[in-house]
Amino acid sequence: MAEHRTALIVGGGLTGPLLACLLQRQGWQVTVLEQRPDPRLHTAQAGKSINLALAERGLQALRLAGLDAAVLAGAVAMHGRRVHVPGVPEQFHAYSSRSGDAIWSIQRGRFNRLLLDAAQAAGAQLHFDTPLAGIDWARREVIAGDQRWPFDLLVGADGADSGVRRAMAEGGPLGERRERQPHGYKELNIPASGRLLADALHIWPRGGHMSIALPNIDGSFTTTLFLPHDDGSADCFAQLSDGPTARRWFDTHYSDLSAELPDLEADFEHNPIGQLGTLWLERWHAQGCAVLVGDAAHPMVPFHGQGMNCGLEDVLALARHLARPQPLDAGLQAYAEERRPNADAIQAMALENYVEMRERVRAADYQLERQLAAWLEARHPERFVPRYSMVTFSCLPYATAFARGEVQARLLREAVQGCECFEQIDLAKAERQLLDRLDPLHPLEGAA
């Protein structure tokens, strides 16, 4: 269906270039428009994005594009979380009981440049410094820069503040619902020293706020502070007016982390405060020719590390539906029907995971639930798969992982209630509950 047809992709971040690679293979003539300068020629502004965690869904997309090896060459494997709580020895929480399971810490800038090179090598035309000005739906042309760009297929891959989405909404409501988080984030840098182990994501949970650190290939760490914008307390960005104030605050709340941040004052004053939020849409496509992917369709908070992975999975699904012998509008409809329930599910799980990361990991019953989960998984690996594993180490639909995860969470809460140690848990009852409530899951890989 794609022969001699023109696909116009607005957005040259991560999803746009990967989709360009796949559509070029199908015979589309692909053009990518990006409002920013070419990042391969310019250094990106620091502090604008959280380090990326590449998981199985994203890896599957890269494998099918033949890019996985190149990406992993610049990535660092993380096999779990290292949790730093005051007065308690550092704890390591493995992501999975299966040997070899890991997520990969990658730097956005390097990944973006690699994908752009791949799209260009596949034959896509890339145009930078070309901001979207409007869309002429009647003529099927995008107005960008000082030109008109004709299209048969228009893809909005232009991020959470999508201009394509706004233009689509002008033709009819998309059913938008938005929720802004009271927390923001700021990136800081830990230079290479060897004092922090690079085999994990480091977390400093503090209840109402937290810091995390992801390893980089050069031995440094990208650190992110998540903190309320202004909740009336002393622990919010509004009260940290400058670098010296931030240093004193870190010395109080994150004393061990503060010692690893020699440039804290400069980083804090220079790097912007990022915004966090979730946007839900009832409709992802319009006009029979336009569709959204990635953050343009489903902005989410970053606390499950799945925003990018979900977007790359969108790309695979869209390419798959476009390759089928059906009208274009039917392909876009089928894509949206497949992906929207799964996006809703991971958006919900990402919000839940923030509570776990900043607060639940410190709780005694959380550790008991982890122990029981490991016991059940060892005895019934086909029935009890931790939700994190379903989301992160498989391509099982997010909606399935969410539904099964809800059942498992209730089972664990009920089983450990009133218990102070693992030996007090009624394991036989927990096992019976598992067999009654969950059918076997075959296969774990789910749908690719």
C-alpha positions as CSV (number, residue, x, y, z in Angstrom):
1,M,0.0,0.0,0.0
2,A,3.0,2.3,0.4
3,E,4.4,2.3,-3.1
4,H,5.2,5.9,-4.3
5,R,3.5,7.4,-1.3
6,T,4.8,10.2,0.8
7,A,5.1,10.0,4.5
8,L,5.8,13.2,6.4
9,I,7.0,12.8,10.0
10,V,7.1,15.8,12.2
11,G,9.7,15.3,14.9
12,G,13.3,14.2,14.7
13,G,13.7,12.9,18.3
14,L,13.6,9.1,18.9
15,T,10.4,7.7,17.5
16,G,10.4,9.8,14.3
17,P,13.7,8.6,12.9
18,L,13.1,5.0,13.8
19,L,9.7,5.1,12.0
20,A,11.4,6.7,9.0
21,C,13.8,3.7,8.8
22,L,10.9,1.2,8.9
23,L,8.7,3.1,6.4
24,Q,11.5,3.6,3.9
25,R,11.9,-0.2,3.9
26,Q,8.2,-0.5,3.0
27,G,8.6,1.8,0.0
28,W,7.4,5.0,1.5
29,Q,9.2,8.2,0.5
30,V,9.8,9.7,4.0
31,T,10.6,13.2,5.0
32,V,11.4,14.2,8.6
33,L,10.9,17.8,9.8
34,E,12.5,18.9,13.0
35,Q,12.2,22.3,14.6
36,R,15.6,22.1,16.4
37,P,19.0,22.4,14.8
38,D,20.7,19.2,13.8
39,P,21.9,17.6,17.1
40,R,24.7,15.9,15.1
41,L,26.1,19.4,14.5
42,H,25.2,21.2,17.7
43,T,25.6,20.3,21.4
44,A,22.2,19.9,23.1
45,Q,21.4,22.1,26.1
46,A,22.1,20.3,29.3
47,G,19.5,19.5,31.9
48,K,16.5,19.1,29.6
49,S,15.9,15.4,29.6
50,I,16.2,12.5,32.0
51,N,18.6,9.8,31.1
52,L,16.9,7.0,29.2
53,A,16.4,3.4,30.3
54,L,16.2,1.0,27.4
55,A,14.2,-2.1,28.1
56,E,13.0,-5.2,26.1
57,R,10.3,-3.4,24.2
58,G,12.7,-0.7,22.9
59,L,15.3,-3.3,22.2
60,Q,12.8,-5.4,20.2
61,A,12.1,-2.3,18.0
62,L,15.8,-1.7,17.5
63,R,16.5,-5.4,16.7
64,L,13.9,-5.3,13.9
65,A,15.6,-2.1,12.6
66,G,19.1,-3.7,12.9
67,L,20.2,-1.0,15.3
68,D,20.4,-2.9,18.7
69,A,24.1,-3.6,18.6
70,A,25.1,-0.1,17.8
71,V,22.9,1.3,20.6
72,L,24.1,-1.2,23.2
73,A,27.7,-0.4,22.4
74,G,27.2,3.0,24.2
75,A,24.9,1.7,27.0
76,V,25.5,0.5,30.6
77,A,23.6,-2.5,31.9
78,M,21.7,-2.0,35.2
79,H,20.6,-5.2,36.9
80,G,18.7,-3.6,39.8
81,R,18.3,-0.7,42.2
82,R,20.8,0.3,44.8
83,V,18.8,2.0,47.6
84,H,20.4,4.6,49.8
85,V,18.5,5.2,53.1
86,P,20.0,7.2,56.0
87,G,21.3,5.0,58.8
88,V,20.9,1.8,56.8
89,P,23.5,0.0,54.7
90,E,23.1,0.3,50.9
91,Q,20.6,-2.3,49.7
92,F,20.6,-4.0,46.3
93,H,17.2,-4.9,44.8
94,A,17.6,-7.0,41.7
95,Y,15.1,-6.2,38.9
96,S,14.5,-9.9,38.2
97,S,15.2,-13.3,39.6
98,R,16.4,-14.4,36.1
99,S,20.1,-14.2,35.4
100,G,21.0,-11.7,32.7
101,D,17.9,-9.5,32.9
102,A,18.9,-5.9,32.8
103,I,17.8,-2.5,31.6
104,W,20.2,-0.3,29.8
105,S,21.2,3.3,30.7
106,I,21.7,5.4,27.5
107,Q,22.3,9.0,26.9
108,R,19.5,10.7,24.9
109,G,21.8,12.8,22.8
110,R,24.0,9.9,21.5
111,F,20.9,7.7,20.9
112,N,19.2,10.6,18.9
113,R,22.2,11.1,16.7
114,L,22.5,7.3,16.0
115,L,18.8,7.1,15.0
116,L,19.1,10.2,12.7
117,D,22.1,8.7,11.0
118,A,20.2,5.4,10.5
119,A,17.1,7.3,9.0
120,Q,19.3,9.2,6.6
121,A,21.2,6.0,5.6
122,A,17.8,4.4,4.9
123,G,17.0,7.1,2.4
124,A,14.8,9.5,4.5
125,Q,15.1,13.2,3.9
126,L,15.9,15.1,7.1
127,H,15.2,18.9,7.5
128,F,16.2,20.8,10.6
129,D,15.4,24.3,11.8
130,T,12.0,23.7,10.2
131,P,9.2,24.4,12.8
132,L,5.6,23.4,12.0
133,A,3.5,26.5,11.2
134,G,0.3,24.9,10.2
135,I,-1.5,22.1,8.3
136,D,-3.6,22.5,5.2
137,W,-5.8,19.4,5.5
138,A,-7.7,20.0,2.3
139,R,-4.6,20.0,0.2
140,R,-2.7,17.6,2.6
141,E,0.2,19.9,3.0
142,V,2.2,20.8,6.0
143,I,3.4,24.5,6.3
144,A,6.8,24.5,7.8
145,G,9.7,26.9,7.4
146,D,9.0,28.8,4.2
147,Q,7.7,25.8,2.3
148,R,4.7,23.6,1.8
149,W,5.3,19.9,2.3
150,P,2.8,17.5,0.6
151,F,2.0,14.2,2.3
152,D,-0.2,11.1,2.0
153,L,0.6,10.1,5.6
154,L,1.3,12.6,8.4
155,V,2.8,11.4,11.6
156,G,3.1,13.5,14.7
157,A,6.3,12.3,16.5
158,D,6.9,15.8,17.9
159,G,6.7,15.1,21.7
160,A,4.5,16.1,24.6
161,D,3.9,19.6,23.3
162,S,3.0,18.2,19.8
163,G,2.0,20.8,17.2
164,V,0.5,18.1,15.0
165,R,-1.8,17.1,17.9
166,R,-2.9,20.7,18.3
167,A,-3.6,20.9,14.6
168,M,-5.6,17.7,14.7
169,A,-7.6,19.0,17.6
170,E,-8.6,22.1,15.7
171,G,-10.6,19.8,13.4
172,G,-12.4,18.1,16.2
173,P,-11.8,17.3,19.9
174,L,-9.3,14.5,20.6
175,G,-10.8,13.9,24.1
176,E,-7.8,15.3,26.0
177,R,-7.4,14.9,29.7
178,R,-4.3,16.4,31.4
179,E,-2.8,15.9,34.8
180,R,0.2,17.9,35.9
181,Q,2.4,16.5,38.7
182,P,3.2,18.7,41.7
183,H,6.8,17.5,41.4
184,G,9.4,18.7,38.9
185,Y,12.9,17.5,38.2
186,K,16.4,18.9,37.9
187,E,19.4,17.1,36.4
188,L,22.8,17.1,38.1
189,N,26.1,15.4,37.3
190,I,28.3,13.0,39.2
191,P,31.8,12.8,37.6
192,A,33.5,9.4,37.3
193,S,35.1,8.4,40.6
194,G,34.4,4.7,41.0
195,R,32.7,5.2,44.4
196,L,29.3,4.4,43.1
197,L,28.8,1.0,41.5
198,A,27.7,1.2,37.9
199,D,25.6,-2.0,37.8
200,A,22.4,-0.4,39.0
201,L,20.1,2.5,39.1
202,H,20.8,4.3,42.4
203,I,17.8,5.7,44.4
204,W,17.8,7.9,47.5
205,P,14.1,7.7,48.6
206,R,13.0,10.4,51.0
207,G,9.2,10.0,51.0
208,G,8.0,13.4,49.6
209,H,11.0,13.6,47.2
210,M,13.8,11.5,45.9
211,S,17.0,11.5,43.8
212,I,18.1,8.9,41.3
213,A,21.4,8.3,39.4
214,L,21.9,6.4,36.2
215,P,25.4,5.3,35.1
216,N,27.0,6.5,31.8
217,I,29.5,4.7,29.7
218,D,32.3,7.1,30.7
219,G,31.9,6.2,34.4
220,S,29.9,9.3,35.3
221,F,26.3,9.3,36.5
222,T,23.4,11.4,35.5
223,T,21.5,12.4,38.7
224,T,18.0,13.6,38.8
225,L,16.3,15.3,41.8
226,F,12.5,15.0,41.9
227,L,11.0,17.6,44.2
228,P,7.7,19.4,44.6
229,H,7.6,22.7,42.7
230,D,6.0,24.6,45.7
231,D,4.0,22.8,48.3
232,G,4.5,25.3,51.1
233,S,7.2,23.4,52.8
234,A,11.0,23.9,53.0
235,D,11.5,20.9,50.7
236,C,10.5,22.3,47.4
237,F,12.2,24.0,44.4
238,A,10.6,27.3,45.3
239,Q,12.7,27.4,48.5
240,L,16.0,26.5,46.8
241,S,16.7,29.8,45.2
242,D,20.4,29.4,44.4
243,G,23.3,26.9,44.3
244,P,24.6,27.5,47.9
245,T,21.1,27.1,49.3
246,A,20.7,23.9,47.3
247,R,24.1,22.6,48.7
248,R,23.0,23.2,52.3
249,W,19.7,21.4,51.5
250,F,21.5,18.4,49.9
251,D,23.9,18.2,52.9
252,T,20.8,17.9,55.1
253,H,18.7,15.4,53.1
254,Y,21.2,13.7,50.8
255,S,24.6,14.0,52.6
256,D,26.2,11.0,50.9
257,L,25.0,12.1,47.5
258,S,26.0,15.7,48.1
259,A,29.6,14.5,48.5
260,E,29.5,13.0,45.0
261,L,28.3,16.3,43.4
262,P,31.3,18.7,43.2
263,D,29.5,20.9,40.7
264,L,26.1,20.9,42.4
265,E,26.0,24.7,42.8
266,A,26.7,25.4,39.1
267,D,24.5,22.5,37.9
268,F,21.6,23.6,40.1
269,E,21.7,27.2,38.9
270,H,22.3,26.4,35.2
271,N,20.0,23.4,34.6
272,P,16.2,24.1,34.2
273,I,13.5,22.6,36.3
274,G,11.6,20.1,34.2
275,Q,7.9,19.6,34.2
276,L,6.1,16.3,34.8
277,G,2.6,15.3,33.7
278,T,0.3,12.8,32.0
279,L,-1.9,13.4,29.0
280,W,-4.6,11.0,27.9
281,L,-6.3,11.1,24.5
282,E,-9.4,9.4,23.3
283,R,-8.4,9.8,19.7
284,W,-5.0,9.3,18.2
285,H,-5.7,9.8,14.5
286,A,-7.6,12.3,12.3
287,Q,-8.6,13.2,8.8
288,G,-7.9,9.7,7.6
289,C,-4.3,10.5,7.1
290,A,-2.7,11.8,10.3
291,V,-1.7,9.9,13.4
292,L,0.3,10.3,16.6
293,V,3.1,8.2,18.1
294,G,5.2,8.4,21.3
295,D,4.9,11.4,23.6
296,A,2.7,13.2,21.1
297,A,0.0,10.5,21.8
298,H,0.7,9.7,25.5
299,P,3.0,11.8,27.6
300,M,3.7,10.1,30.9
301,V,5.8,10.5,34.0
302,P,9.2,8.8,33.8
303,F,9.0,6.6,36.9
304,H,8.7,3.3,35.1
305,G,11.4,4.1,32.5
306,Q,8.9,3.2,29.8
307,G,8.1,6.4,27.9
308,M,10.7,5.9,25.2
309,N,10.1,2.1,25.2
310,C,6.4,2.6,24.7
311,G,7.0,5.1,21.9
312,L,9.4,2.7,20.1
313,E,6.7,0.0,20.5
314,D,4.2,2.4,18.9
315,V,6.5,2.7,15.9
316,L,6.6,-1.1,15.4
317,A,2.8,-1.4,15.7
318,L,2.2,1.5,13.3
319,A,4.7,0.1,10.7
320,R,3.0,-3.3,11.0
321,H,-0.5,-2.0,10.4
322,L,0.7,0.2,7.5
323,A,2.3,-2.8,5.8
324,R,-1.0,-4.7,5.6
325,P,-3.2,-4.5,2.5
326,Q,-5.9,-2.2,3.7
327,P,-6.9,1.5,3.3
328,L,-4.7,4.0,5.1
329,D,-7.5,5.2,7.4
330,A,-8.2,1.6,8.4
331,G,-4.6,1.0,9.2
332,L,-4.4,4.1,11.4
333,Q,-7.7,3.1,13.2
334,A,-6.3,-0.4,13.9
335,Y,-3.1,1.0,15.2
336,A,-4.8,3.3,17.6
337,E,-7.2,0.6,18.8
338,E,-4.2,-1.7,19.6
339,R,-2.0,0.9,21.3
340,R,-4.3,3.2,23.2
341,P,-5.4,0.7,25.9
342,N,-1.7,-0.3,26.4
343,A,-0.6,3.3,26.7
344,D,-3.4,4.0,29.3
345,A,-2.0,1.0,31.3
346,I,1.6,2.1,31.3
347,Q,0.6,5.7,32.1
348,A,-1.2,4.4,35.2
349,M,1.7,2.1,36.2
350,A,4.2,4.9,35.8
351,L,2.3,7.0,38.3
352,E,2.1,4.2,40.7
353,N,5.8,3.4,40.4
354,Y,6.7,6.9,41.7
355,V,5.1,6.1,45.1
356,E,7.1,2.8,45.2
357,M,10.4,4.5,44.3
358,R,10.3,7.4,46.6
359,E,8.4,5.8,49.6
360,R,7.5,2.1,49.4
361,V,11.0,0.8,48.9
362,R,11.8,2.0,52.5
363,A,8.9,0.0,54.1
364,A,9.3,-3.3,55.9
365,D,6.2,-4.9,54.3
366,Y,7.6,-4.0,50.9
367,Q,10.6,-6.2,51.5
368,L,8.3,-9.0,52.7
369,E,6.2,-8.7,49.6
370,R,9.4,-8.9,47.5
371,Q,10.4,-12.1,49.3
372,L,7.0,-13.7,48.8
373,A,6.9,-12.7,45.2
374,A,10.3,-14.3,44.6
375,W,9.1,-17.5,46.4
376,L,5.9,-17.7,44.3
377,E,7.8,-16.9,41.1
378,A,10.3,-19.7,41.8
379,R,7.5,-22.3,42.4
380,H,5.1,-21.1,39.6
381,P,7.1,-19.1,37.0
382,E,4.3,-19.6,34.5
383,R,1.7,-18.0,36.8
384,F,3.5,-15.5,39.0
385,V,5.6,-13.0,36.9
386,P,6.3,-9.8,38.8
387,R,4.7,-6.8,37.1
388,Y,8.0,-5.1,36.7
389,S,9.3,-8.1,34.8
390,M,6.2,-8.2,32.6
391,V,6.6,-4.5,31.8
392,T,10.4,-4.4,31.5
393,F,11.7,-7.8,30.3
394,S,8.9,-8.8,27.9
395,C,6.7,-7.5,25.1
396,L,3.6,-8.7,26.8
397,P,0.8,-6.0,26.2
398,Y,1.0,-3.4,28.9
399,A,-2.7,-3.8,29.6
400,T,-2.2,-7.5,30.4
401,A,0.7,-6.7,32.7
402,F,-1.4,-4.1,34.4
403,A,-4.4,-6.4,35.0
404,R,-2.3,-9.3,36.2
405,G,-0.2,-7.0,38.3
406,E,-3.3,-5.8,40.1
407,V,-4.3,-9.3,41.1
408,Q,-0.7,-10.1,42.2
409,A,-0.5,-7.0,44.3
410,R,-3.7,-7.7,46.2
411,L,-2.5,-11.3,46.8
412,L,0.8,-10.1,48.2
413,R,-0.7,-7.4,50.4
414,E,-3.2,-9.9,51.9
415,A,-0.5,-12.6,52.5
416,V,1.9,-10.3,54.4
417,Q,-0.7,-8.4,56.4
418,G,0.2,-8.6,60.1
419,C,3.5,-10.5,59.4
420,E,6.8,-9.2,60.7
421,C,9.1,-11.8,59.0
422,F,8.9,-14.2,56.1
423,E,8.5,-17.2,58.3
424,Q,5.1,-15.9,59.5
425,I,3.6,-15.8,56.1
426,D,1.1,-18.6,55.3
427,L,2.8,-19.8,52.2
428,A,0.3,-22.6,51.5
429,K,-2.6,-20.2,51.5
430,A,-0.7,-17.7,49.3
431,E,0.0,-20.5,46.8
432,R,-3.6,-21.6,46.8
433,Q,-4.7,-18.0,46.1
434,L,-2.3,-17.8,43.2
435,L,-3.6,-20.9,41.6
436,D,-7.2,-19.8,42.1
437,R,-6.7,-16.2,40.8
438,L,-4.3,-16.4,37.9
439,D,-4.1,-18.7,34.8
440,P,-0.8,-19.7,33.4
441,L,0.8,-17.1,31.2
442,H,2.2,-18.4,27.9
443,P,4.4,-17.2,26.6
444,L,6.1,-14.4,28.7
445,E,7.3,-12.7,25.5
446,G,3.7,-11.7,24.6
447,A,3.2,-9.8,21.4
448,A,6.2,-8.3,19.7
